[in-house]
Amino acid sequence: MPDHHLFLHGDTLPEALAHVVQETPDTPTLFPQQHRELTARDLAVAAERHARGLIAAGVRPGDTVGVLGAAVHEVLPCVFGTVLAGASVSVLPPPDGPRTAERLARRLAAIATTARMRHLVTGGEENGAAAAIHALLPSLRVLPLPLSPPLDGGGDGPAGPGRRPLPAPRPDDTAVVQFTSGSTTRPRGVVLSHRAVLAGLRAILVSARYTREDTVVQWAPFHHDMGLFGCLAQLLNGGTSHVFDPRFLIRHPGELLRHFARCRGTVLTGPNFSYDLLIRAARPELVRELDLSSWRLAFNGAEPVSAATCDAFHRVLEPAGVGPAVMFPVYGLAEATLAVTFPEPGTRPRVVTVDREELGAGRVVLVPEDHQRAKPLVAVGTPVEGAATEIRDEYGLRLGSGLLGELHISGPMVTSGYLGESEPLLRNGWLPTGDLAFHLDGQYFIAGRRKELAVVHGRNYFPEDAESAARAVPGVHRGHCVAVPGTDPGGGEHISVIAETRLTGPPAGALAEALRESVVTALGMPHVRVHLVPPQWLTRTTSGKWQRLAAARRLRGEKGAA
């Protein structure tokens, strides 16, 4: 029988790891691409070696240490080694190729400055970005992996003779500085204490009913909260994970499904687009060879959850044994150590269809699926263990069921603030998330980001509605498009649709007209302008979200509205 007892113990990350080493020292975290595994005991040894190397390099308690370009099997020793040294760790996004190294270096140099970072640990996959960062910040000391402890540090293991004691972090010391994705603002460093991180991990484990018999398959990057905290939750609960490089899913989604079947995986995490990739890869001949009946939860979060994706996921993979309650739509954010709301495990995703126009006015009106202004939304559950949630209006007043407002959250897993920012983040213990949401029958639904809402002649429009209509038009490169608010020279308001395409000349003009017609029909209003741009013009955050407001700022200096 599965063990439903929560295994996570301790008040700091080192204490939690020590408990795992004591109870299940041989529990592995597997790295199939590298043909490596890291047991809890091996991790503790590697983490101490890394900690002593950091201290020898001048890292002091209270410092923030960046990690850049580490291979997936190197990240966990870096994380635990950093907190063992009394410092906090910030896993930074790697460049996706040499052409982006310089641009990324400028972004990361700004992060390093904000974090007052004096040390940057680098792996072999940093593609020259570390050197570019060092050129921008000469005071930043770059430490290549692996780090070696000083010769007088004692033996290789935690019990080596002559070993000086490591700093003992306290529960309220900063453990992780998690930089936000920056979809609507510049990336900001979320300060998370040991206490907050462990509260967040406990919330995940309890609310998703993890057991030590679960097998987690992960590809989400460690610089993203879903990747880092998802892996830590499973590890510190004494469970087994199979960790892939993030690029593996993009390049080989079918192989990820095969591995999930072979290892009898029970949990997979990822944003909505990752399940679209798996669905497209799941051709009938592949599905026939798979046994996915062990699959318990498919965490779907970090971006809007599509009702169509939830439906297709079950329909396509049902012949392989995937049940209707496997898809697990969730909501979270870095400021809450990942998890805020989860559904009840073992229940089918709940979808409601609301009137898009009424929702823009702040009211939730249910309509049939074939209604002209139908907008399907997927429930993301109820508050996780220890969290509290409220919907509030623009004046801070609490709203009841069926009314749209800003989601506020509270709980021990919530950050105390952003690094380097003196203005208090919490308001009487509550964090405004910036997300517009409502609840029905206790279930929460996320409608969109407050800052991305377009207001045209007094009515609110969600960018996702315009984008959904635009993506359906043939000629849009890979469906890449965003919708942003715009203003005419005379002060008139409109929605700008920015779509990537390879088309030029008359075909491009025809595409622009087709896009405008599709969006006008979907939104029921004529104030739409279309801008065609070449592929790769639009940018995403490090977690894959479209940077709509960055696109809007860039558009202001360019011409070509249709």
N, C-alpha and C positions, 0 to 999 in steps of 0.2 A: 504493500500500500504506500502511496506517496506520503512523504513526511511534510506536513503543512506547518511544522514548527519553524518560526523565523529564526534563522541561524545567525544573522548579523548581530554582532555585539561590539561594545566599546564606545568610547566618547570621542576618539580621534581616528583618523585613517590608519596610522600605525598600529593602534590598539586593535582595530578591526581585523587587520591583516594578521597580527600575531595570534588572534583567536582562531582564524582559519588554519594557520600553520599548526597550531596545537591540536586541533580537532581532525582536520582532513588534509594533512601535509602533501598528499600526492594528487589532490584534485588538480586537473590540468586545464590550462587555457591553450587551445590548439591554434596553430597558424598554418593551415594546409598548404598555402602557396609556397611557404618557405620550408615546409617539411620540418617544422619545429614545434615543440611544446614547452610550456613553462608551468611547472607545478607551483603550488603555493610556497613550498619550501624553497624552490629555486628562485622564485620571485623575491622572497625575503632576503636571500643572500645577495642577489644582484642589486636590490634596492639599497642595501647597506653599503655595498661597494661604491655605488653611484653617489650616495650621500657623502661618504668620506672623500670622494674625488671632488665634489662640489665645495666642501669645506676647505680642502687644500687649495682650491682655486680662489678662495676669498669670499665665498657665499656666506652670508651671516643670517641669523634668525630674523625674520621680518622682510627679507628680500623677496622679490618676485623674479623667478627664473623662467625664461622662455625656452620652449622646445620647438625646433623647426626641422622638418625633413627627416625625422626619425622613422625608420621602418616600423610596420605595425607591431612586430615582436619586441621592439626597443622601447615603446612608449610607456608601458606599465612600469618597468624598472625606473624610468625617468620620473614618472609621477610619484611613486612611493619613495624613491630616493630623495626627491626634492623636499617632500614634507618631513621625511626623517631628518633632514638637515635643518629643520625649523623654518624653512622658506615656503613660499607659495608657488604653485606651478601654473603656467599658462601655455597650453598647447596651441601653437600658431598654425594657420593654414599654409601648406606648402604651395609653391608656384606650380602651375600646370604645364610649364614648359619654359624654355630659355627666353622666349619672346616676352613673357610676362614677368620675368625675374626682377627687372628694374622697376616696373610699376608696382609690383608687390612689395619690393624693398621700401619704397616710399611710404606705403601704407603701414608696413610693419615697423618702420622707424618711428612713425607717429605713435603707434601702440607702445613701443618700447619707451618712448619719452613719457607718455601718460603713466606708464607703470613704474617709472623710474628704474627701469630694468638695467642692471649692470652686467648680467651674464646671459648669454644665449647658447644653449646646447644644440648642436647641429648633427644631423645624421647624413648619410651618404646620398640622400635624395633631395638635398636642398637646391640643386641646380644653379649654384652661383648666387642665390638670393642672399645668403649670409654675408658673403663678401661685399655685396652691394649695400647691405644694411650697415656693415661696419664702416664703409666709406662715408655714409651719411652720418653715422654716430661713432666716431673714433673711440669714444670712452666705453663703448660696449665691448666686453670681452667675449670672443667666440670660443666655445669649448667643443671640439669635435668628439663624437662618440667613438669608442667607449671611454669613459672616464676611469682613471686608475687611482686608487687610494695611495697615500704616501707609504713608503716602505716601512715606517715605524707604526703603521696602523694595526698590526696584528695579523691574525690568520684570515682565511678567505670567508669563513662563516660567521654568523652572529655571535658564536661563543668563542671566537679566537682569543688567544691570550694577549694580555697587554693592551687591550683595546680601550681607548678612551670613550666614555659614554657620549652618545649623541644627544643633541638637544631634544627635550621632550615637549612637543607642541601641546598647547592647552586647547580645550574645546572651542573657545572663542577666537583663537588665532586664525588668520586667513589661511585656507588650504588651497583654494583654486581661484584664479582670476580668469573667468570665462568671458571672452569677448563676444558681444552680440553679433548677429549676422549683418546688421547695418542695412536692412531692406528699406527703411524710411529715414534713418539718421546715420551719422558716422558711427562706426563701431565703438562701443563703450565697454569698459572693463567691469563686469559684474563681480563684486567681492563676495565670496562664499566661504564662510568659516567651516571648520571641521564639523561643528554642531549642525550647521545648515545642510552640509553635504550628506551627512549620515541620516538626518531627518528626511531628506529627499529620497535617499536610497531605500529607507524603510517604507516610505509611502509607496514607492514603485513595487516593492516586493509584496507588501500586504495587499494592496489594491488590485494587483494583477494575479494574486494567489500563486506566486512563484513557489516551487519546491526545489529541493536539491536534486530531484530527478529530472528537472527541466534541462534541455540542451538548447542553448541559444546560438543561433547563427547570425553573425554581425558583419556588415560591410560599411556601416555609417562611419565617417571619419572621426578620429579622436579629437580633432579641434572643434567638433560640433557637440553640443550638450547631449544629444541623443546617442552619439557614439561613446563618449567618455563615461557618462553616468550610467548608461545602459550596461556597459561592460563591467563597471565597478560594482553595480548591484548584483550581478550574477556571480562575480568573483568572490565578493565578501559574504555572499550567502552560501558559499561552499559548492557552487555549481560549475558545470563545464560550459565553456564557450568555444566556438569555432570562429576565428576572426580573419576576415579577408581585407585586402587592400580595397579602398573605395572604388578604384577603377575596374575591379573585377566584375562588379555588377553591370557597369555600363558596357563593358566589352563582351561579357560572357553570361548574360542573364540565365540562359538555359543551363549552363554548367552549375550555376548557383542552385537552381532547382534540383539538379541531379545530386549535388552534394547534400542538400537538405534531406533528400530522401534516403541517401546512403547512411547518414549519421543519425537518422531518426530524430531530426530536429523537432523541437516543440515551439520555439519562439523565434520570430524574425522581426526586425525593426526597420523602419524606413519611411520617408515621405511618400506622398501619393504618387509622384512620378515614377518611383522605383517599382511600384506594383503595376503601373502601366507597362513598364519594360518587361516585367515577368510575364504579364498577360500576353504581350505580343510574341514573346519567345516560346510560349507554351503551345506549340503547334500540336495537332492531334496525335501525330506519331510519337512526339516526346511525352505527352501526357499518358499515353498508353503504357509506357515503360516505367512510370513513376508510381511509387507508393508513398503518398503524403498523408496517410491517415494519422500519423503521430502529431501533425501540426495542430497546436492548441491556440496560439495567438499570433496574429499578424498586426503588430503595432503600426498604425498609420497616423503620422502627425508631422509637425514642423512646417506644413503648408496646408492650404484648404483641402479637406477631404472630399473627393468627388463621389456622388451617389452612383454615377455610371461606373466608376472604377470598382466600387464595392460590389455592385451587381455582376460585373464582368469577371471579377476575381473568383467568385463562387461558381458562376456558370461554367467558366473555362476549366477550372481545376477540380470541380466536383467528381469527374470520372477518376481522378487520382486519389480520392478519399478526403478531399478538403470539405469540411462541413460548413453549413451556412452561418455559424457563429464564430468562425475563425477570424474574420476581419475585425480589427479592434481599433476603431477610430478614437484618437486621444487628442488632448490639448495640453500644451505646456510651453514653457519658455525658460531661457537661461536664468532669468531673475528668480525663478522658483526651483532651481536645481533640477530642471526638466519637467517634472510632472505636476499638473494642476487638476485636470479632470480625466477620469477613466470611466468607461462603461462597466457594467457588471460582466465579468468573464462568463462565457457560455451563452450570451444572448446575441441575437441577430442585430446588426446595425439598424438603428431607427432613422428613417428618412421622413421628413415633412416637406410639403410643397407649400410655399407661401407666395403671396402677391408681392412681386418685386417692387411695385410702385408704393404700396402701403408700407413695406419694410423701409424704404427710403425715407418715409415720413415718420418712422419710429414705431410703427404699429405692426404686429404680427397677425396677419389674416391668412388662415389656411384656405387653399383653393385646390381644385382637382389638378391632376398631373397635366391634363391637356389644356389648361387655362392659358389664355394669351400671354399673361404676365407671370406665368409659373416660374418659380425659382426653387429648385430642390436643395435642401440643406440636410447634412448628416449630423446626428447627435454625437457629442463627444463625452457624454456621461455625466457623472456627478463628482464633487470634490474628492480627491484622493485622501487617504488616511492623514489626519493632522491639518489639512488645508481647509480654509473657509473662503467662500466666494460671495460676491454681491454684484448686482447690476445697478449702476447709478446714472443719473442724468447729468447734464452739463453743470448743474448747480451742486452736485454731490449728494443729491437725495436718492434714497434707495427706491428702486422700481420693482414692481410686482411682476407676476407671470405675464408673458405675452407682450412685453414692452422692450424696445431696443434701447440699449445704453452701453456705457463703457464697463467692461468687466474689471472688478477690483478683487485682489486676492490677499490673503493673510495666512500666516502659519510659520512654524519654526524653520521650514526649508527656504523661506524667502530671504533674499539678499538684504543686507543693511544699507547698500548704496552702490554707486559707481565709483571706481577708482579715480582719485584726483578731482572729484566733484564735491564741493562743500555743501551744496543745496540738499537738504534732506529729501530722500526719495519716497519714504513712507509717509503717509498722512494719517496720523492717529493709528499707526500700526497696519495700515492698508496700502497696498501697491496698486496704482492705476496702470493697467497693462497696455492701454492704447488700442485694445481690440474691442470692436463692437459686437455685442452678444445679447442673447435673450435666453430665458428658460421656460420650458413647458413641462408640466408634470414632473418637475424636479430635474429634468434633463437639460443640459446646456447646449446651445448652438452658437457657433461663431460665424458672424456675418461678414467681417472684413476689418481692415485696419482703419482707424479713425482718420489718420493723416492722409490716407489715399482716397478718401471719399471725394467724388466730384460733385460740386453743387452748381447746377445749371438752372437759372431762373427760379431759384428758390426750392428746387427739388434735388434730392440726394440720389446719386447713382453709384453703384458699386462697380469698380473696374472689372471684376471677374465676369460680370454679365456681358459687358462689351467684348471682352477678350474671348469668351466662349463663342459668341457669334462670329467673331473674326476668324478664329481658328478653323471654323468649318468651311471656309472659302478656299478652294484649290488655288495654289500659287503662293501661299504663305510658307516660307521656308521652315520646314519641320514644325509648323504651328507656332513659331516664335513671334509673339506680339504682346504689347502691353497697352493699356488704356490709362490716360492721365488727364487731369483737368487742364483746360487751356483758356486763355483770354485773348480776344481779338484786339487789334490796335485801338478800336473805338470803345473798348471796355466790355464788349459782349462776351458771354460765357459759352464754352462748348467743351466737348470731350474730344481729345486727340487720340487717335488710334495709331500707334507706331508699329509697323509690321515689317519683318525682314522678308526679302524676296531676292531671287536671282534674275527676275524678269526686268527688262528694260524696254524703252520705246513704247509703241502702242499697246503691247500686251500688259505692260506695267500700268498704263492708264486705265485699261479695262479692269485690271485687278483692283485698283484704287476705287473705282466706281462700284464694283461688286462688294468690296469691303464696306463701303459707306452704306450701301443699300441694306446689307445684312445687319449691320449694327443699328441703323435707324429703325428697321423693322423690329428688332429684338427689344430695343429700349422704348420704342414708341414716341420718339422725339427727334426732330431734324437737325439738331445742333451738333453735328459730328464732322470732324475733319480727319483725313487720312494722310499719314506720312509714310512713305516707303523708304526703307533703308536697306543697305546690303547685309548679308549674313555676318554675324558676330558683332553687329553694331550695338545690340542690346547687351547689357551686362547682368550678371547674377551675383548674389552674395555667395560666400563660401559654402553655404548650406543649400544652394541651388534656387533660392528665391529670386524672382525678377526684381531688379532695382528700379521700380517705376519712377520714383521721384528724381533719381539720378538721370533717367532718360528724359524726363520733363525739363530738367535744367539744361541738359545738352541740346535739346530741341529748340530752346529759345534762341540759340545762335545760328540755326540752320533754316533753310527755306524749303519749299516744295510741298506745301499743303495742297491736297486735291479736293 
